[in-house]
Amino acid sequence: MSGTSFVLQKQQSFSNYPNWVSNFLLLFLVIVIMSYSGEFLLHLTQKCKKLQKQMKQIHSLIITNGHLHQHQNVPSSSLSLPWMPTLLYNALISAYHIHNHNKALSIFTHMLANQAPPNSHTFPPLLKISPLPLGATLHSQTLKRGLLSDGFILTTLLALYARNHLLPHARMVFEEFPMFCIVACNAMINAFSMNGDMEAAVALFERMPRRDVFSWTTVVDGFALKGNFGASIRFFRNMMNHKDVVAGLVKPNEATCSSVLSSCANLDGKTALDWGKQVHGYVVMNEVKLGVFVGTSLIHLYGKMGCLSNAENVFRVMVVREVCTWNAMISSLASHGREKNALDMFDRMKLHGLKPNSITFAAVLTACARGNLVREGLDLFRSMWYDFGIEPNLKHYGCVIDLLGRAGHIEEAAEIIRNMPFQPDASVLGAFLGACRIHGAIELGEEIGKNMLRLQTQHSGQYVLLSSMNAEKERWDRAANLRREIMEAGIQKIPAYSMLHLT
């Protein structure tokens, strides 16, 4: 049995051990038995590409055993294949591009310096991580080496120009595809969608002789990204009625369902909820994977629409829950009068070993504000930095000011506004002035409000609120002065309106 076959066989037997043990044993065998096998190191590089520490060790073995050079004094077993250096360079680039972009680019430079010829597998991972100037240089390299007919290279080039908002360049790459294939069309539709040109995306979609699930999903998601949620739902409805879907040739997947559910959650009304329920039914009946994205989207939708029992049922049956899933459930509970449950959910999340993020704290602070849980809210606000290293942003400060204001601690809220590291926005000022109005702290509200509004004159609603506060206390002169300041500053109050739904 060859050394390579022996180690690969042993790799299977290590699967019952913990990851760190099996990785150690594999590396030991590499060092002792397979020191000069380029073939094995190539295999191991592909297996361990997501493990940063192990990749550095494998990289060291590749260098020290001379696998990246073709010198006569290197043992022949490492040069059993003349193109082994190119394969190893490609494997290293592919591994490092996941977690160390600079290292991947450095290896490519080393590859050129050692005259190992790049091939069609070298450029795609580099193009995925390159900024525009370097990407353009790599584009010229592919042209120079006669690789521009490769579909994978063309696809990554198209994506490069699309994410840098260079649609004309993306179109030019699209025209280089040897045929009007589904992969090329999907990549170009994605480019149009990323840049907000949904008219062009739909036009190309209609020209396609055949569409797969990615074609449909890209358009559904493109409308959602542009904020046209109604169009996203309508396009999904067209998809479900299309003959390919009816015949089972094309099936909505997790990405499709997640995208349309997000669109439903961004709309109000029974129609959006009904469509969300239909998507949920499709997921259940057709065994679409209830993964993190679909599950979280369902929780967000049901939570926003007030269907908490549905949201809890989805949360309960999910096998894998990420931080975003817990955030959606905490926000749903906090928004519908179940503040204590939201905090309990937060504690459960930590017990499961997940680290809260900025969005998590915004949700639990909102729960504390709405539930008048002052002590708990202030403790959470302090723990953000001290326990989790999260720097509070304007949203978090707004939650704390709302928390203190609702509880009548107006002076403490004012002190936070005076000392916060950035200017308050309209929502923060509105929460504070609203609290001053409820608790009769007119002078303090006017002091803080006028100082802040001098810096942010566009907040006309807060000027009107200050004026109304004075008028309610029959301080007519001050109310009139504030109204005059609004007129002299040329600030116009945006009129409110209501919409009636007639059936």
C-alpha positions in Angstrom: 0.0 0.0 0.0 1.4 3.4 -0.9 1.9 6.1 1.7 -0.8 8.2 0.2 -3.4 5.4 0.2 -2.4 4.5 3.8 -2.9 8.0 5.1 -6.2 8.5 3.2 -7.4 5.3 4.7 -6.4 6.4 8.2 -8.2 9.7 7.6 -11.5 7.8 7.5 -10.7 6.0 10.8 -10.0 9.3 12.5 -13.6 10.5 12.0 -14.8 9.2 15.4 -12.3 11.4 17.2 -12.8 15.1 18.1 -11.8 17.5 15.3 -8.6 18.7 17.0 -7.4 15.1 17.6 -8.1 13.9 14.1 -6.4 17.0 12.6 -3.3 16.4 14.9 -3.1 12.7 13.9 -3.3 13.6 10.2 -0.6 16.2 10.5 1.6 13.7 12.3 1.2 11.2 9.6 2.0 13.8 7.0 5.2 14.7 8.7 6.3 11.1 9.4 5.1 9.2 6.4 4.2 11.6 3.6 6.9 14.2 3.9 7.6 14.3 0.1 4.2 13.5 -1.3 2.9 16.5 -3.3 -0.2 14.5 -4.2 -1.1 14.0 -0.6 -0.4 17.6 0.4 -2.6 18.7 -2.4 -5.4 16.5 -1.1 -4.9 17.7 2.4 -4.9 21.4 1.3 -8.3 20.9 -0.3 -9.7 19.2 2.8 -8.4 21.8 5.3 -9.0 25.0 3.4 -11.3 26.4 6.0 -9.0 25.6 9.0 -6.6 28.6 9.3 -4.1 27.1 11.7 -3.8 23.7 9.9 -3.5 25.5 6.5 -0.4 27.4 7.8 1.2 24.1 8.8 0.4 22.4 5.5 1.7 25.5 3.7 5.0 25.2 5.6 5.3 21.5 4.6 4.7 22.4 1.0 7.5 25.0 1.0 10.0 23.0 3.1 9.7 20.0 0.9 10.2 22.0 -2.3 6.9 21.2 -3.9 6.6 24.7 -5.4 9.9 24.4 -7.3 11.2 22.0 -9.9 14.8 21.6 -9.0 16.9 18.5 -9.7 17.9 17.9 -6.1 14.2 17.6 -5.0 13.2 13.9 -4.4 11.5 12.6 -7.5 8.4 11.5 -5.6 7.5 15.2 -5.2 7.8 15.8 -8.9 5.9 12.7 -10.2 3.7 15.1 -12.1 5.2 18.1 -13.9 2.2 20.3 -13.2 2.1 19.6 -9.5 3.4 23.1 -8.6 0.5 24.8 -10.4 -2.0 22.5 -8.7 -0.5 23.2 -5.3 -0.4 27.0 -5.9 -4.1 26.8 -7.0 -5.0 24.8 -3.9 -3.2 27.3 -1.6 -4.9 30.3 -3.3 -8.3 28.6 -3.1 -7.8 27.9 0.6 -6.4 31.3 1.6 -8.9 33.3 -0.3 -11.6 32.2 2.2 -10.0 33.8 5.2 -6.8 35.7 4.2 -7.1 37.7 1.1 -3.7 39.3 1.2 -2.0 35.9 1.6 -3.9 34.5 -1.4 -2.7 37.5 -3.5 0.9 37.1 -2.1 0.9 33.4 -3.2 -0.2 34.3 -6.7 2.7 36.8 -6.9 5.1 34.0 -5.7 3.6 31.7 -8.3 4.4 34.1 -11.1 7.9 34.7 -9.7 8.6 30.9 -9.7 7.2 30.6 -13.3 4.5 28.2 -12.4 1.9 28.8 -15.1 -1.5 29.9 -13.9 -4.5 28.1 -15.4 -8.3 28.5 -15.5 -8.5 27.4 -11.9 -6.1 30.1 -10.6 -8.0 33.2 -11.4 -11.6 32.8 -10.2 -10.8 32.8 -6.4 -8.5 35.8 -7.0 -11.2 37.7 -8.9 -13.7 37.1 -6.1 -11.5 39.0 -3.6 -9.8 41.6 -5.7 -10.6 45.3 -5.6 -11.3 46.9 -9.0 -7.8 48.0 -10.1 -6.2 44.6 -9.3 -9.3 42.8 -10.8 -8.7 44.7 -14.1 -5.1 43.6 -14.1 -6.1 40.0 -13.6 -8.6 40.5 -16.4 -5.7 41.4 -18.7 -3.7 38.4 -17.5 -6.5 36.0 -18.4 -6.7 37.7 -21.9 -2.9 37.4 -22.3 -2.9 33.7 -21.4 -5.8 32.8 -23.6 -8.2 31.9 -20.8 -11.0 34.3 -21.5 -13.2 31.6 -23.1 -13.5 29.8 -19.7 -17.0 30.2 -18.4 -16.0 30.2 -14.7 -13.5 33.0 -15.3 -16.0 35.0 -17.3 -18.6 34.6 -14.6 -16.3 35.9 -11.9 -15.1 38.8 -14.1 -18.8 39.7 -14.7 -19.4 39.6 -10.9 -16.3 41.8 -10.3 -17.6 44.6 -12.5 -21.1 44.2 -11.2 -20.2 44.7 -7.6 -18.2 47.8 -8.6 -21.2 49.2 -10.4 -19.6 49.1 -13.9 -22.5 47.7 -15.8 -21.0 48.6 -19.3 -18.0 46.5 -18.4 -20.2 43.7 -17.2 -22.1 43.8 -20.5 -18.8 43.5 -22.4 -17.8 40.4 -20.4 -21.3 38.9 -21.0 -20.9 39.3 -24.7 -17.6 37.2 -24.5 -19.6 34.1 -23.5 -19.4 31.7 -26.4 -23.2 31.0 -26.3 -26.4 32.4 -24.8 -26.2 29.9 -21.8 -28.2 29.9 -18.6 -25.1 30.5 -16.4 -24.1 33.6 -18.4 -27.7 35.0 -18.3 -28.1 34.3 -14.6 -24.8 36.2 -13.9 -25.9 39.1 -16.0 -29.4 39.2 -14.4 -27.7 39.3 -11.1 -25.5 42.2 -12.2 -28.6 44.2 -13.3 -30.3 43.4 -10.0 -27.3 44.4 -7.9 -27.3 47.8 -9.7 -31.0 48.4 -9.5 -31.8 48.0 -13.2 -34.7 45.7 -12.9 -36.2 46.6 -16.2 -33.0 45.2 -18.0 -33.0 42.2 -15.6 -36.6 41.3 -16.5 -36.0 41.9 -20.2 -33.0 39.5 -20.2 -35.0 37.0 -18.2 -37.8 37.1 -20.8 -35.3 36.4 -23.6 -33.9 33.3 -21.9 -34.9 30.1 -23.7 -34.7 28.2 -20.4 -34.7 29.3 -16.8 -33.7 27.6 -13.6 -34.5 28.4 -10.0 -31.5 30.8 -9.7 -33.0 32.8 -12.7 -36.3 33.3 -10.9 -34.8 33.8 -7.5 -32.4 36.5 -8.7 -35.3 38.6 -10.1 -37.5 38.1 -7.0 -34.6 39.1 -4.8 -33.6 42.0 -7.1 -37.1 43.6 -6.7 -36.8 43.2 -2.9 -33.4 44.8 -2.8 -34.7 47.8 -4.7 -37.6 48.1 -2.2 -40.3 47.1 -4.7 -41.7 44.4 -2.4 -45.0 44.2 -4.2 -43.3 43.4 -7.5 -41.1 40.8 -5.8 -44.3 39.0 -4.5 -46.0 39.3 -7.9 -43.0 37.9 -9.7 -42.9 35.0 -7.2 -46.6 34.4 -7.9 -45.8 34.3 -11.7 -43.1 31.7 -10.9 -45.5 29.5 -9.0 -48.0 29.6 -11.9 -45.3 28.9 -14.6 -45.5 25.6 -16.4 -42.0 24.6 -15.4 -42.8 24.9 -11.7 -46.3 23.3 -12.1 -44.6 20.3 -13.8 -41.9 20.1 -11.1 -39.0 21.0 -13.4 -38.2 24.0 -11.4 -38.7 24.2 -7.6 -38.4 27.2 -5.3 -35.5 26.7 -2.9 -34.5 28.1 0.4 -33.2 31.3 -1.1 -36.4 31.9 -3.1 -38.7 31.4 -0.2 -36.5 33.5 2.1 -36.5 36.4 -0.3 -40.2 36.5 -0.9 -40.9 36.1 2.8 -38.8 39.1 3.5 -40.8 41.1 0.9 -44.0 40.0 2.7 -42.6 41.2 6.0 -41.9 44.6 4.6 -45.5 45.1 3.5 -48.5 45.6 5.7 -51.9 44.1 5.4 -53.7 40.8 5.1 -52.6 40.1 1.5 -48.9 40.1 2.5 -49.6 37.9 5.5 -51.7 35.5 3.3 -48.8 35.2 0.8 -46.4 34.5 3.6 -48.6 31.8 4.9 -48.8 30.2 1.4 -45.0 30.2 1.2 -44.8 28.6 4.6 -47.3 26.0 3.5 -45.2 25.3 0.4 -42.1 24.9 2.5 -43.8 22.4 4.7 -45.6 20.4 2.0 -42.6 20.2 -0.4 -39.9 19.6 2.3 -38.0 22.8 1.5 -35.2 23.0 4.0 -36.4 25.1 7.0 -32.9 26.6 7.5 -31.8 29.7 9.2 -32.8 32.1 6.4 -36.3 30.7 5.8 -37.0 30.2 9.5 -35.8 33.6 10.5 -37.8 35.3 7.7 -41.0 33.5 8.8 -40.4 34.5 12.4 -39.8 38.1 11.3 -43.0 38.1 9.2 -45.3 36.5 11.8 -43.8 38.7 14.6 -44.4 41.9 12.6 -48.0 40.8 11.8 -48.7 39.9 15.5 -49.0 36.2 14.9 -46.7 35.3 17.9 -47.9 31.7 18.2 -47.0 31.1 14.6 -43.6 32.7 15.2 -43.0 30.6 18.3 -44.0 27.4 16.5 -41.5 28.1 13.7 -38.8 28.9 16.2 -39.5 25.7 18.1 -39.1 23.4 15.1 -36.0 24.9 13.7 -33.0 22.6 14.1 -30.3 25.3 13.7 -30.8 28.8 15.1 -28.3 31.6 14.5 -28.0 34.9 16.3 -30.3 36.5 13.6 -33.0 33.9 14.5 -32.9 34.7 18.2 -32.9 38.4 17.4 -36.1 38.0 15.3 -37.8 36.1 18.1 -36.7 38.6 20.8 -37.9 41.6 18.7 -41.2 39.9 18.0 -41.9 39.4 21.7 -40.7 42.9 22.6 -43.0 44.5 20.0 -46.2 42.8 21.3 -46.2 43.3 25.1 -44.2 40.2 26.1 -41.2 42.0 27.4 -40.4 39.5 30.1 -40.5 36.7 27.6 -38.1 38.7 25.4 -35.6 38.9 28.2 -36.0 35.2 29.0 -35.3 34.5 25.4 -32.2 36.6 25.6 -31.0 34.6 28.6 -31.7 31.3 26.7 -29.7 32.6 23.7 -26.6 33.1 25.9 -27.1 29.7 27.5 -26.9 28.2 24.0 -23.5 29.7 23.7 -24.4 32.4 21.2 -22.9 35.9 21.5 -25.4 38.8 21.3 -24.7 41.4 18.7 -25.7 45.1 18.3 -29.1 44.2 16.9 -29.8 41.9 19.9 -29.2 44.6 22.4 -31.4 47.0 20.5 -34.2 44.5 20.7 -33.8 43.8 24.5 -33.4 47.5 25.3 -36.6 48.1 23.4 -38.3 45.4 25.5 -37.0 47.0 28.7 -38.3 50.5 27.6 -41.8 49.1 26.7 -42.0 47.0 29.9 -40.7 49.8 32.2 -37.8 47.6 33.3 -35.4 50.4 34.1 -32.9 48.6 36.2 -32.7 45.7 33.8 -32.3 48.0 30.8 -29.5 50.1 32.4 -27.7 46.9 33.4 -27.9 45.6 29.8 -26.7 48.9 28.4 -23.6 48.8 30.6 -22.9 45.2 29.8 -22.8 45.9 26.1 -19.3 47.3 26.4 -18.0 45.7 29.6 -19.2 42.1 28.9 -19.4 41.9 25.1 -17.2 44.7 23.8 -20.0 46.2 21.7 -19.9 50.0 21.4 -23.4 51.5 21.8 -24.7 53.3 18.7 -27.4 56.0 18.3 -30.2 53.3 18.3 -29.1 52.0 21.7 -28.8 55.5 23.2 -32.3 56.2 21.9 -33.7 53.1 23.6 -32.1 54.1 26.9 -33.5 57.7 26.6 -36.9 56.2 25.8 -36.6 53.8 28.8 -35.7 56.6 31.2 -38.3 59.0 29.8 -41.2 56.6 30.0 -40.2 55.9 33.7 -40.2 59.7 34.5 -36.4 59.9 34.9 -36.2 63.0 32.7 -33.1 64.5 34.2 -31.1 61.3 33.8 -32.3 61.1 30.2 -31.2 64.7 29.6 -27.8 64.0 31.0 -27.3 61.1 28.6 -28.3 63.4 25.7 -25.8 66.0 26.9 -22.9 63.5 27.1 -23.7 61.1 24.2 -20.8 60.9 21.6 -23.0 62.0 18.7 -25.9 64.3 17.9 -29.4 62.9 18.6 -31.6 62.2 15.6 -35.3 62.9 15.3 -36.4 59.7 17.0 -34.2 60.4 20.1 -35.4 64.0 20.4 -39.0 62.9 19.8 -38.8 60.3 22.6 -37.3 62.8 25.0 -39.6 65.6 24.2 -42.6 63.3 24.4 -41.5 62.2 27.9 -41.1 65.8 28.9 -44.6 66.6 27.7 -46.1 63.6 29.6 -44.2 64.4 32.9 -44.5 68.2 32.6 -40.8 68.9 32.3 -41.4 71.8 29.9 -38.3 73.9 30.8 -35.9 71.0 30.5 -37.5 69.8 27.3 -37.2 73.3 25.8 -33.5 73.7 27.0 -32.4 70.4 25.4 -34.7 70.6 22.5 -33.7 74.1 21.4 -30.0 73.4 21.7 -30.2 70.3 19.6 -32.6 71.8 17.0 -30.2 74.7 16.4 -27.8 72.1 15.0 -30.5 70.1 13.2 -33.0 72.6 11.9 -34.6 70.0 9.5 -36.5 68.4 12.4 -39.7 70.5 12.0 -41.9 68.1 13.9 -39.8 68.5 17.1 -40.2 72.3 16.8 -43.9 71.9 16.5 -43.9 69.6 19.5 -42.0 72.1 21.6 -44.5 74.8 20.6 -47.4 72.6 21.5 -45.9 71.8 24.9 -45.8 75.5 25.7 -49.3 76.1 24.4 -50.7 73.3 26.6 -49.2 75.1 29.6 -50.7 78.4 28.3 -47.3 79.9 27.7 -48.5 81.6 24.6 -45.5 83.9 24.1 -43.0 81.1 24.0 -45.3 79.0 21.7 -45.6 82.0 19.4 -41.8 82.5 19.4 -41.1 79.0 18.4 -43.6 79.1 15.6 -41.9 82.3 14.4 -38.5 80.6 14.5 -39.9 77.8 12.3 -41.2 80.4 9.7 -38.0 82.4 9.8 -35.8 79.3 9.3 -37.9 78.3 6.3 -38.8 75.0 7.8 -41.9 73.4 6.4 -43.9 70.9 8.3 -44.7 67.9 6.2 -48.5 67.3 6.3 -49.7 64.0 7.6 -52.2 61.8 5.7 -54.2 58.7 6.2 -55.1 55.9 3.8 -58.4 54.0 3.9 -58.7 50.6 2.4 -62.2 50.2 0.8 -63.6 46.8 0.2 
